[in-house]
Amino acid sequence: MDEPIDDRLGIPQDMAESLRGHVAILIVAIREDGDEDAPIMFASTSNDKTPAWWGILLHDLVQHLANGYTRDGMSPVAAKAEILKYFAVEARSPTGSPILLDDLDG
């Protein structure tokens, strides 16, 4: 039997087990306390992907997130439309400034 996966990121054990053998390429973290003014932290571990590849990945992510809203009684189509609406709003007027990890070191 495999050893349990270290849970420093707060990933549920069953999800962590399903990720065994995979490599994280993007991590998105929000504050546990729900502080909406706190920065959202992103870490990309791979710069060897093309912009087109990232576009496909982000679209797949949006679709999976939209499908998850069925648990709350929202249709995936409506959820996806709202996500994409605010994606466009954020693109026109970003709410934050990126902080490079290198900037945090020194």
LUMZAVO-527368 format. One record per atom (N, C-alpha, C): residue number from 0; x, y, z. Coordinates in steps of 0.001 Angstrom, whole numbers, padded with zeros to 6 digits. Example, Ala and Ser with C-alpha at 12.3 -4.5 7.8 and 13.67 -1.06 7.14 Angstrom:
% residues 2
PT,resi,u,v,w
PT,0,013190,-005690,007800
PT,0,012300,-004500,007800
PT,0,013200,-003300,007800
PT,1,012850,-002250,007080
PT,1,013670,-001060,007140
PT,1,012900,000030,007870
% end
This chain:
% residues 106
PT,resi,u,v,w
PT,0,000840,-001188,000000
PT,0,000000,000000,000000
PT,0,000883,001249,000000
PT,1,000479,002255,-000764
PT,1,001243,003493,-000845
PT,1,001126,004278,000453
PT,2,002162,005067,000708
PT,2,002150,005947,001873
PT,2,001122,007061,001663
PT,3,000497,007559,002759
PT,3,-000425,008693,002609
PT,3,000318,009901,002044
PT,4,-000384,010702,001299
PT,4,000202,011902,000709
PT,4,000175,013026,001747
PT,5,001309,013717,001871
PT,5,001418,014835,002806
PT,5,000363,015881,002456
PT,6,-000316,016414,003456
PT,6,-001450,017307,003231
PT,6,-001137,018758,003583
PT,7,000008,019258,003182
PT,7,000355,020646,003492
PT,7,-000522,021650,002750
PT,8,-001124,021258,001634
PT,8,-001957,022175,000860
PT,8,-003441,022043,001189
PT,9,-003804,021178,002103
PT,9,-005205,021029,002473
PT,9,-006039,020315,001429
PT,10,-005422,019471,000624
PT,10,-006144,018718,-000394
PT,10,-006766,017492,000263
PT,11,-008062,017253,000062
PT,11,-008676,016049,000634
PT,11,-007915,014793,000204
PT,12,-007774,013840,001117
PT,12,-006958,012649,000867
PT,12,-007391,011894,-000389
PT,13,-008716,011739,-000612
PT,13,-009149,010996,-001799
PT,13,-008756,011716,-003087
PT,14,-008816,013040,-003074
PT,14,-008390,013805,-004252
PT,14,-006889,013685,-004425
PT,15,-006159,013781,-003328
PT,15,-004708,013663,-003395
PT,15,-004308,012298,-003952
PT,16,-004999,011256,-003528
PT,16,-004692,009910,-004030
PT,16,-004921,009819,-005536
PT,17,-005969,010479,-006036
PT,17,-006245,010409,-007476
PT,17,-005204,011182,-008285
PT,18,-004465,012062,-007621
PT,18,-003434,012844,-008308
PT,18,-002075,012162,-008316
PT,19,-001980,011034,-007633
PT,19,-000696,010326,-007576
PT,19,-000228,010027,-009006
PT,20,001038,010315,-009281
PT,20,001595,010088,-010609
PT,20,001429,011282,-011542
PT,21,000768,012330,-011086
PT,21,000589,013547,-011881
PT,21,001551,014629,-011373
PT,22,001758,015654,-012174
PT,22,002613,016769,-011803
PT,22,001758,018033,-011774
PT,23,001826,018782,-010692
PT,23,001085,020044,-010603
PT,23,001732,021075,-011514
PT,24,000905,021734,-012316
PT,24,001427,022787,-013190
PT,24,000843,024144,-012842
PT,25,-000241,024140,-012064
PT,25,-000866,025393,-011671
PT,25,-001538,025194,-010321
PT,26,-001244,026083,-009403
PT,26,-001870,026049,-008092
PT,26,-002535,027400,-007879
PT,27,-003790,027381,-007454
PT,27,-004520,028596,-007139
PT,27,-004967,028475,-005691
PT,28,-004661,029466,-004883
PT,28,-005010,029403,-003465
PT,28,-005724,030681,-003033
PT,29,-006749,030500,-002224
PT,29,-007461,031629,-001630
PT,29,-007372,031501,-000115
PT,30,-007646,032582,000582
PT,30,-007568,032575,002042
PT,30,-008663,031708,002638
PT,31,-008304,030948,003666
PT,31,-009267,030093,004363
PT,31,-010350,030889,005055
PT,32,-010008,032095,005520
PT,32,-010962,032886,006297
PT,32,-011992,033599,005423
PT,33,-011896,033428,004093
PT,33,-012887,034015,003197
PT,33,-012681,035496,002922
PT,34,-011562,036067,003340
PT,34,-011276,037481,003116
PT,34,-011178,037742,001616
PT,35,-012219,038361,001054
PT,35,-012254,038577,-000398
PT,35,-011295,039667,-000854
PT,36,-010757,040461,000086
PT,36,-009792,041491,-000278
PT,36,-008361,040963,-000292
PT,37,-008171,039750,000225
PT,37,-006836,039154,000240
PT,37,-006465,038717,-001167
PT,38,-005189,038774,-001485
PT,38,-004790,038367,-002845
PT,38,-005004,036877,-003075
PT,39,-005337,036554,-004313
PT,39,-005400,035164,-004740
PT,39,-003979,034814,-005163
PT,40,-003490,033701,-004680
PT,40,-002122,033308,-004980
PT,40,-002114,032268,-006100
PT,41,-001266,032479,-007077
PT,41,-001100,031557,-008198
PT,41,000354,031111,-008247
PT,42,000556,029880,-008583
PT,42,001912,029383,-008817
PT,42,001877,028497,-010049
PT,43,002593,028910,-011072
PT,43,002718,028098,-012275
PT,43,004078,027434,-012242
PT,44,004085,026136,-012394
PT,44,005349,025408,-012319
PT,44,005869,025019,-013692
PT,45,005221,025492,-014736
PT,45,005631,025086,-016080
PT,45,005487,026238,-017047
PT,46,006599,026621,-017656
PT,46,006555,027644,-018701
PT,46,006819,027044,-020070
PT,47,006800,025721,-020158
PT,47,007100,025097,-021447
PT,47,005848,024804,-022264
PT,48,004701,025304,-021838
PT,48,003454,025111,-022575
PT,48,003187,026344,-023435
PT,49,002512,026136,-024556
PT,49,002201,027248,-025454
PT,49,000997,028024,-024921
PT,50,000827,029280,-025332
PT,50,-000372,030018,-024955
PT,50,-001652,029290,-025385
PT,51,-001626,028637,-026548
PT,51,-002809,027884,-026995
PT,51,-003126,026760,-026012
PT,52,-002105,026066,-025535
PT,52,-002301,024978,-024571
PT,52,-002962,025511,-023304
PT,53,-002463,026658,-022806
PT,53,-003058,027254,-021601
PT,53,-004507,027658,-021859
PT,54,-004808,028155,-023056
PT,54,-006187,028515,-023385
PT,54,-007116,027311,-023313
PT,55,-006662,026190,-023849
PT,55,-007467,024958,-023790
PT,55,-007638,024513,-022347
PT,56,-006552,024550,-021582
PT,56,-006614,024162,-020175
PT,56,-007601,025036,-019404
PT,57,-007528,026348,-019605
PT,57,-008428,027258,-018880
PT,57,-009885,027031,-019276
PT,58,-010132,026764,-020553
PT,58,-011505,026479,-020960
PT,58,-012002,025192,-020312
PT,59,-011167,024157,-020284
PT,59,-011554,022905,-019620
PT,59,-011838,023150,-018140
PT,60,-011017,023973,-017511
PT,60,-011229,024304,-016101
PT,60,-012573,025002,-015901
PT,61,-012884,025962,-016760
PT,61,-014175,026658,-016673
PT,61,-015326,025669,-016805
PT,62,-015208,024740,-017741
PT,62,-016277,023762,-017931
PT,62,-016444,022879,-016696
PT,63,-015346,022432,-016110
PT,63,-015434,021607,-014895
PT,63,-016030,022396,-013730
PT,64,-015616,023639,-013596
PT,64,-016183,024475,-012528
PT,64,-017681,024676,-012738
PT,65,-018080,024956,-013969
PT,65,-019498,025151,-014281
PT,65,-020297,023889,-013985
PT,66,-019757,022744,-014348
PT,66,-020449,021477,-014064
PT,66,-020637,021274,-012565
PT,67,-019702,021761,-011764
PT,67,-019799,021617,-010319
PT,67,-020974,022369,-009713
PT,68,-021442,023402,-010376
PT,68,-022559,024180,-009842
PT,68,-023891,023447,-009918
PT,69,-023929,022305,-010599
PT,69,-025179,021523,-010609
PT,69,-025526,021058,-009208
PT,70,-024501,020889,-008347
PT,70,-024763,020505,-006950
PT,70,-025572,021579,-006233
PT,71,-025450,022828,-006686
PT,71,-026181,023947,-006074
PT,71,-027457,024273,-006830
PT,72,-027806,023439,-007813
PT,72,-029038,023639,-008563
PT,72,-028918,024601,-009730
PT,73,-027710,025011,-010083
PT,73,-027511,025931,-011204
PT,73,-027155,025116,-012440
PT,74,-027658,025521,-013589
PT,74,-027321,024786,-014804
PT,74,-025870,025072,-015181
PT,75,-025175,024084,-015738
PT,75,-023794,024314,-016172
PT,75,-023696,025424,-017224
PT,76,-024707,025545,-018065
PT,76,-024687,026584,-019103
PT,76,-024731,027969,-018467
PT,77,-025611,028155,-017486
PT,77,-025717,029445,-016800
PT,77,-024446,029747,-016005
PT,78,-023906,028725,-015337
PT,78,-022684,028922,-014559
PT,78,-021522,029298,-015469
PT,79,-021385,028598,-016592
PT,79,-020302,028892,-017535
PT,79,-020450,030302,-018099
PT,80,-021667,030697,-018435
PT,80,-021903,032045,-018964
PT,80,-021481,033105,-017949
PT,81,-021801,032875,-016684
PT,81,-021438,033860,-015654
PT,81,-019925,033898,-015436
PT,82,-019294,032729,-015412
PT,82,-017837,032688,-015271
PT,82,-017177,033444,-016423
PT,83,-017618,033179,-017659
PT,83,-017022,033840,-018821
PT,83,-017319,035332,-018840
PT,84,-018485,035718,-018365
PT,84,-018826,037149,-018275
PT,84,-017811,037863,-017381
PT,85,-017541,037295,-016213
PT,85,-016617,037949,-015292
PT,85,-015166,037764,-015712
PT,86,-014869,036737,-016488
PT,86,-013551,036596,-017091
PT,86,-013292,037804,-017997
PT,87,-014289,038161,-018803
PT,87,-014165,039302,-019710
PT,87,-014077,040615,-018933
PT,88,-014871,040748,-017872
PT,88,-014815,041952,-017035
PT,88,-013419,042107,-016437
PT,89,-012875,041016,-015909
PT,89,-011538,041053,-015307
PT,89,-010472,041372,-016339
PT,90,-010628,040858,-017564
PT,90,-009663,041137,-018633
PT,90,-009658,042622,-018993
PT,91,-010850,043242,-018971
PT,91,-010951,044665,-019298
PT,91,-010428,045547,-018181
PT,92,-010624,045125,-016931
PT,92,-010249,045953,-015794
PT,92,-009764,045061,-014649
PT,93,-008498,044658,-014679
PT,93,-007974,043748,-013659
PT,93,-008108,044322,-012251
PT,94,-008456,043450,-011320
PT,94,-008652,043879,-009927
PT,94,-007381,043813,-009104
PT,95,-006334,043211,-009619
PT,95,-005103,043091,-008845
PT,95,-003889,043180,-009729
PT,96,-002745,043254,-009098
PT,96,-001475,043292,-009816
PT,96,-000737,041992,-009549
PT,97,-000141,041422,-010569
PT,97,000615,040185,-010334
PT,97,001839,040451,-009479
PT,98,002133,039520,-008595
PT,98,003345,039574,-007787
PT,98,004161,038356,-008187
PT,99,005355,038592,-008674
PT,99,006230,037496,-009057
PT,99,006847,036881,-007806
PT,100,006968,035548,-007790
PT,100,007574,034892,-006638
PT,100,008975,035427,-006374
PT,101,009706,035789,-007433
PT,101,011044,036343,-007245
PT,101,010998,037637,-006443
PT,102,009902,038407,-006583
PT,102,009762,039667,-005842
PT,102,009597,039419,-004344
PT,103,009079,038239,-003974
PT,103,008859,037928,-002574
PT,103,010158,037544,-001867
PT,104,011161,037155,-002626
PT,104,012421,036703,-002041
PT,104,013317,037835,-001547
PT,105,013127,038990,-002077
PT,105,014126,039960,-001683
PT,105,013678,041330,-001649
% end
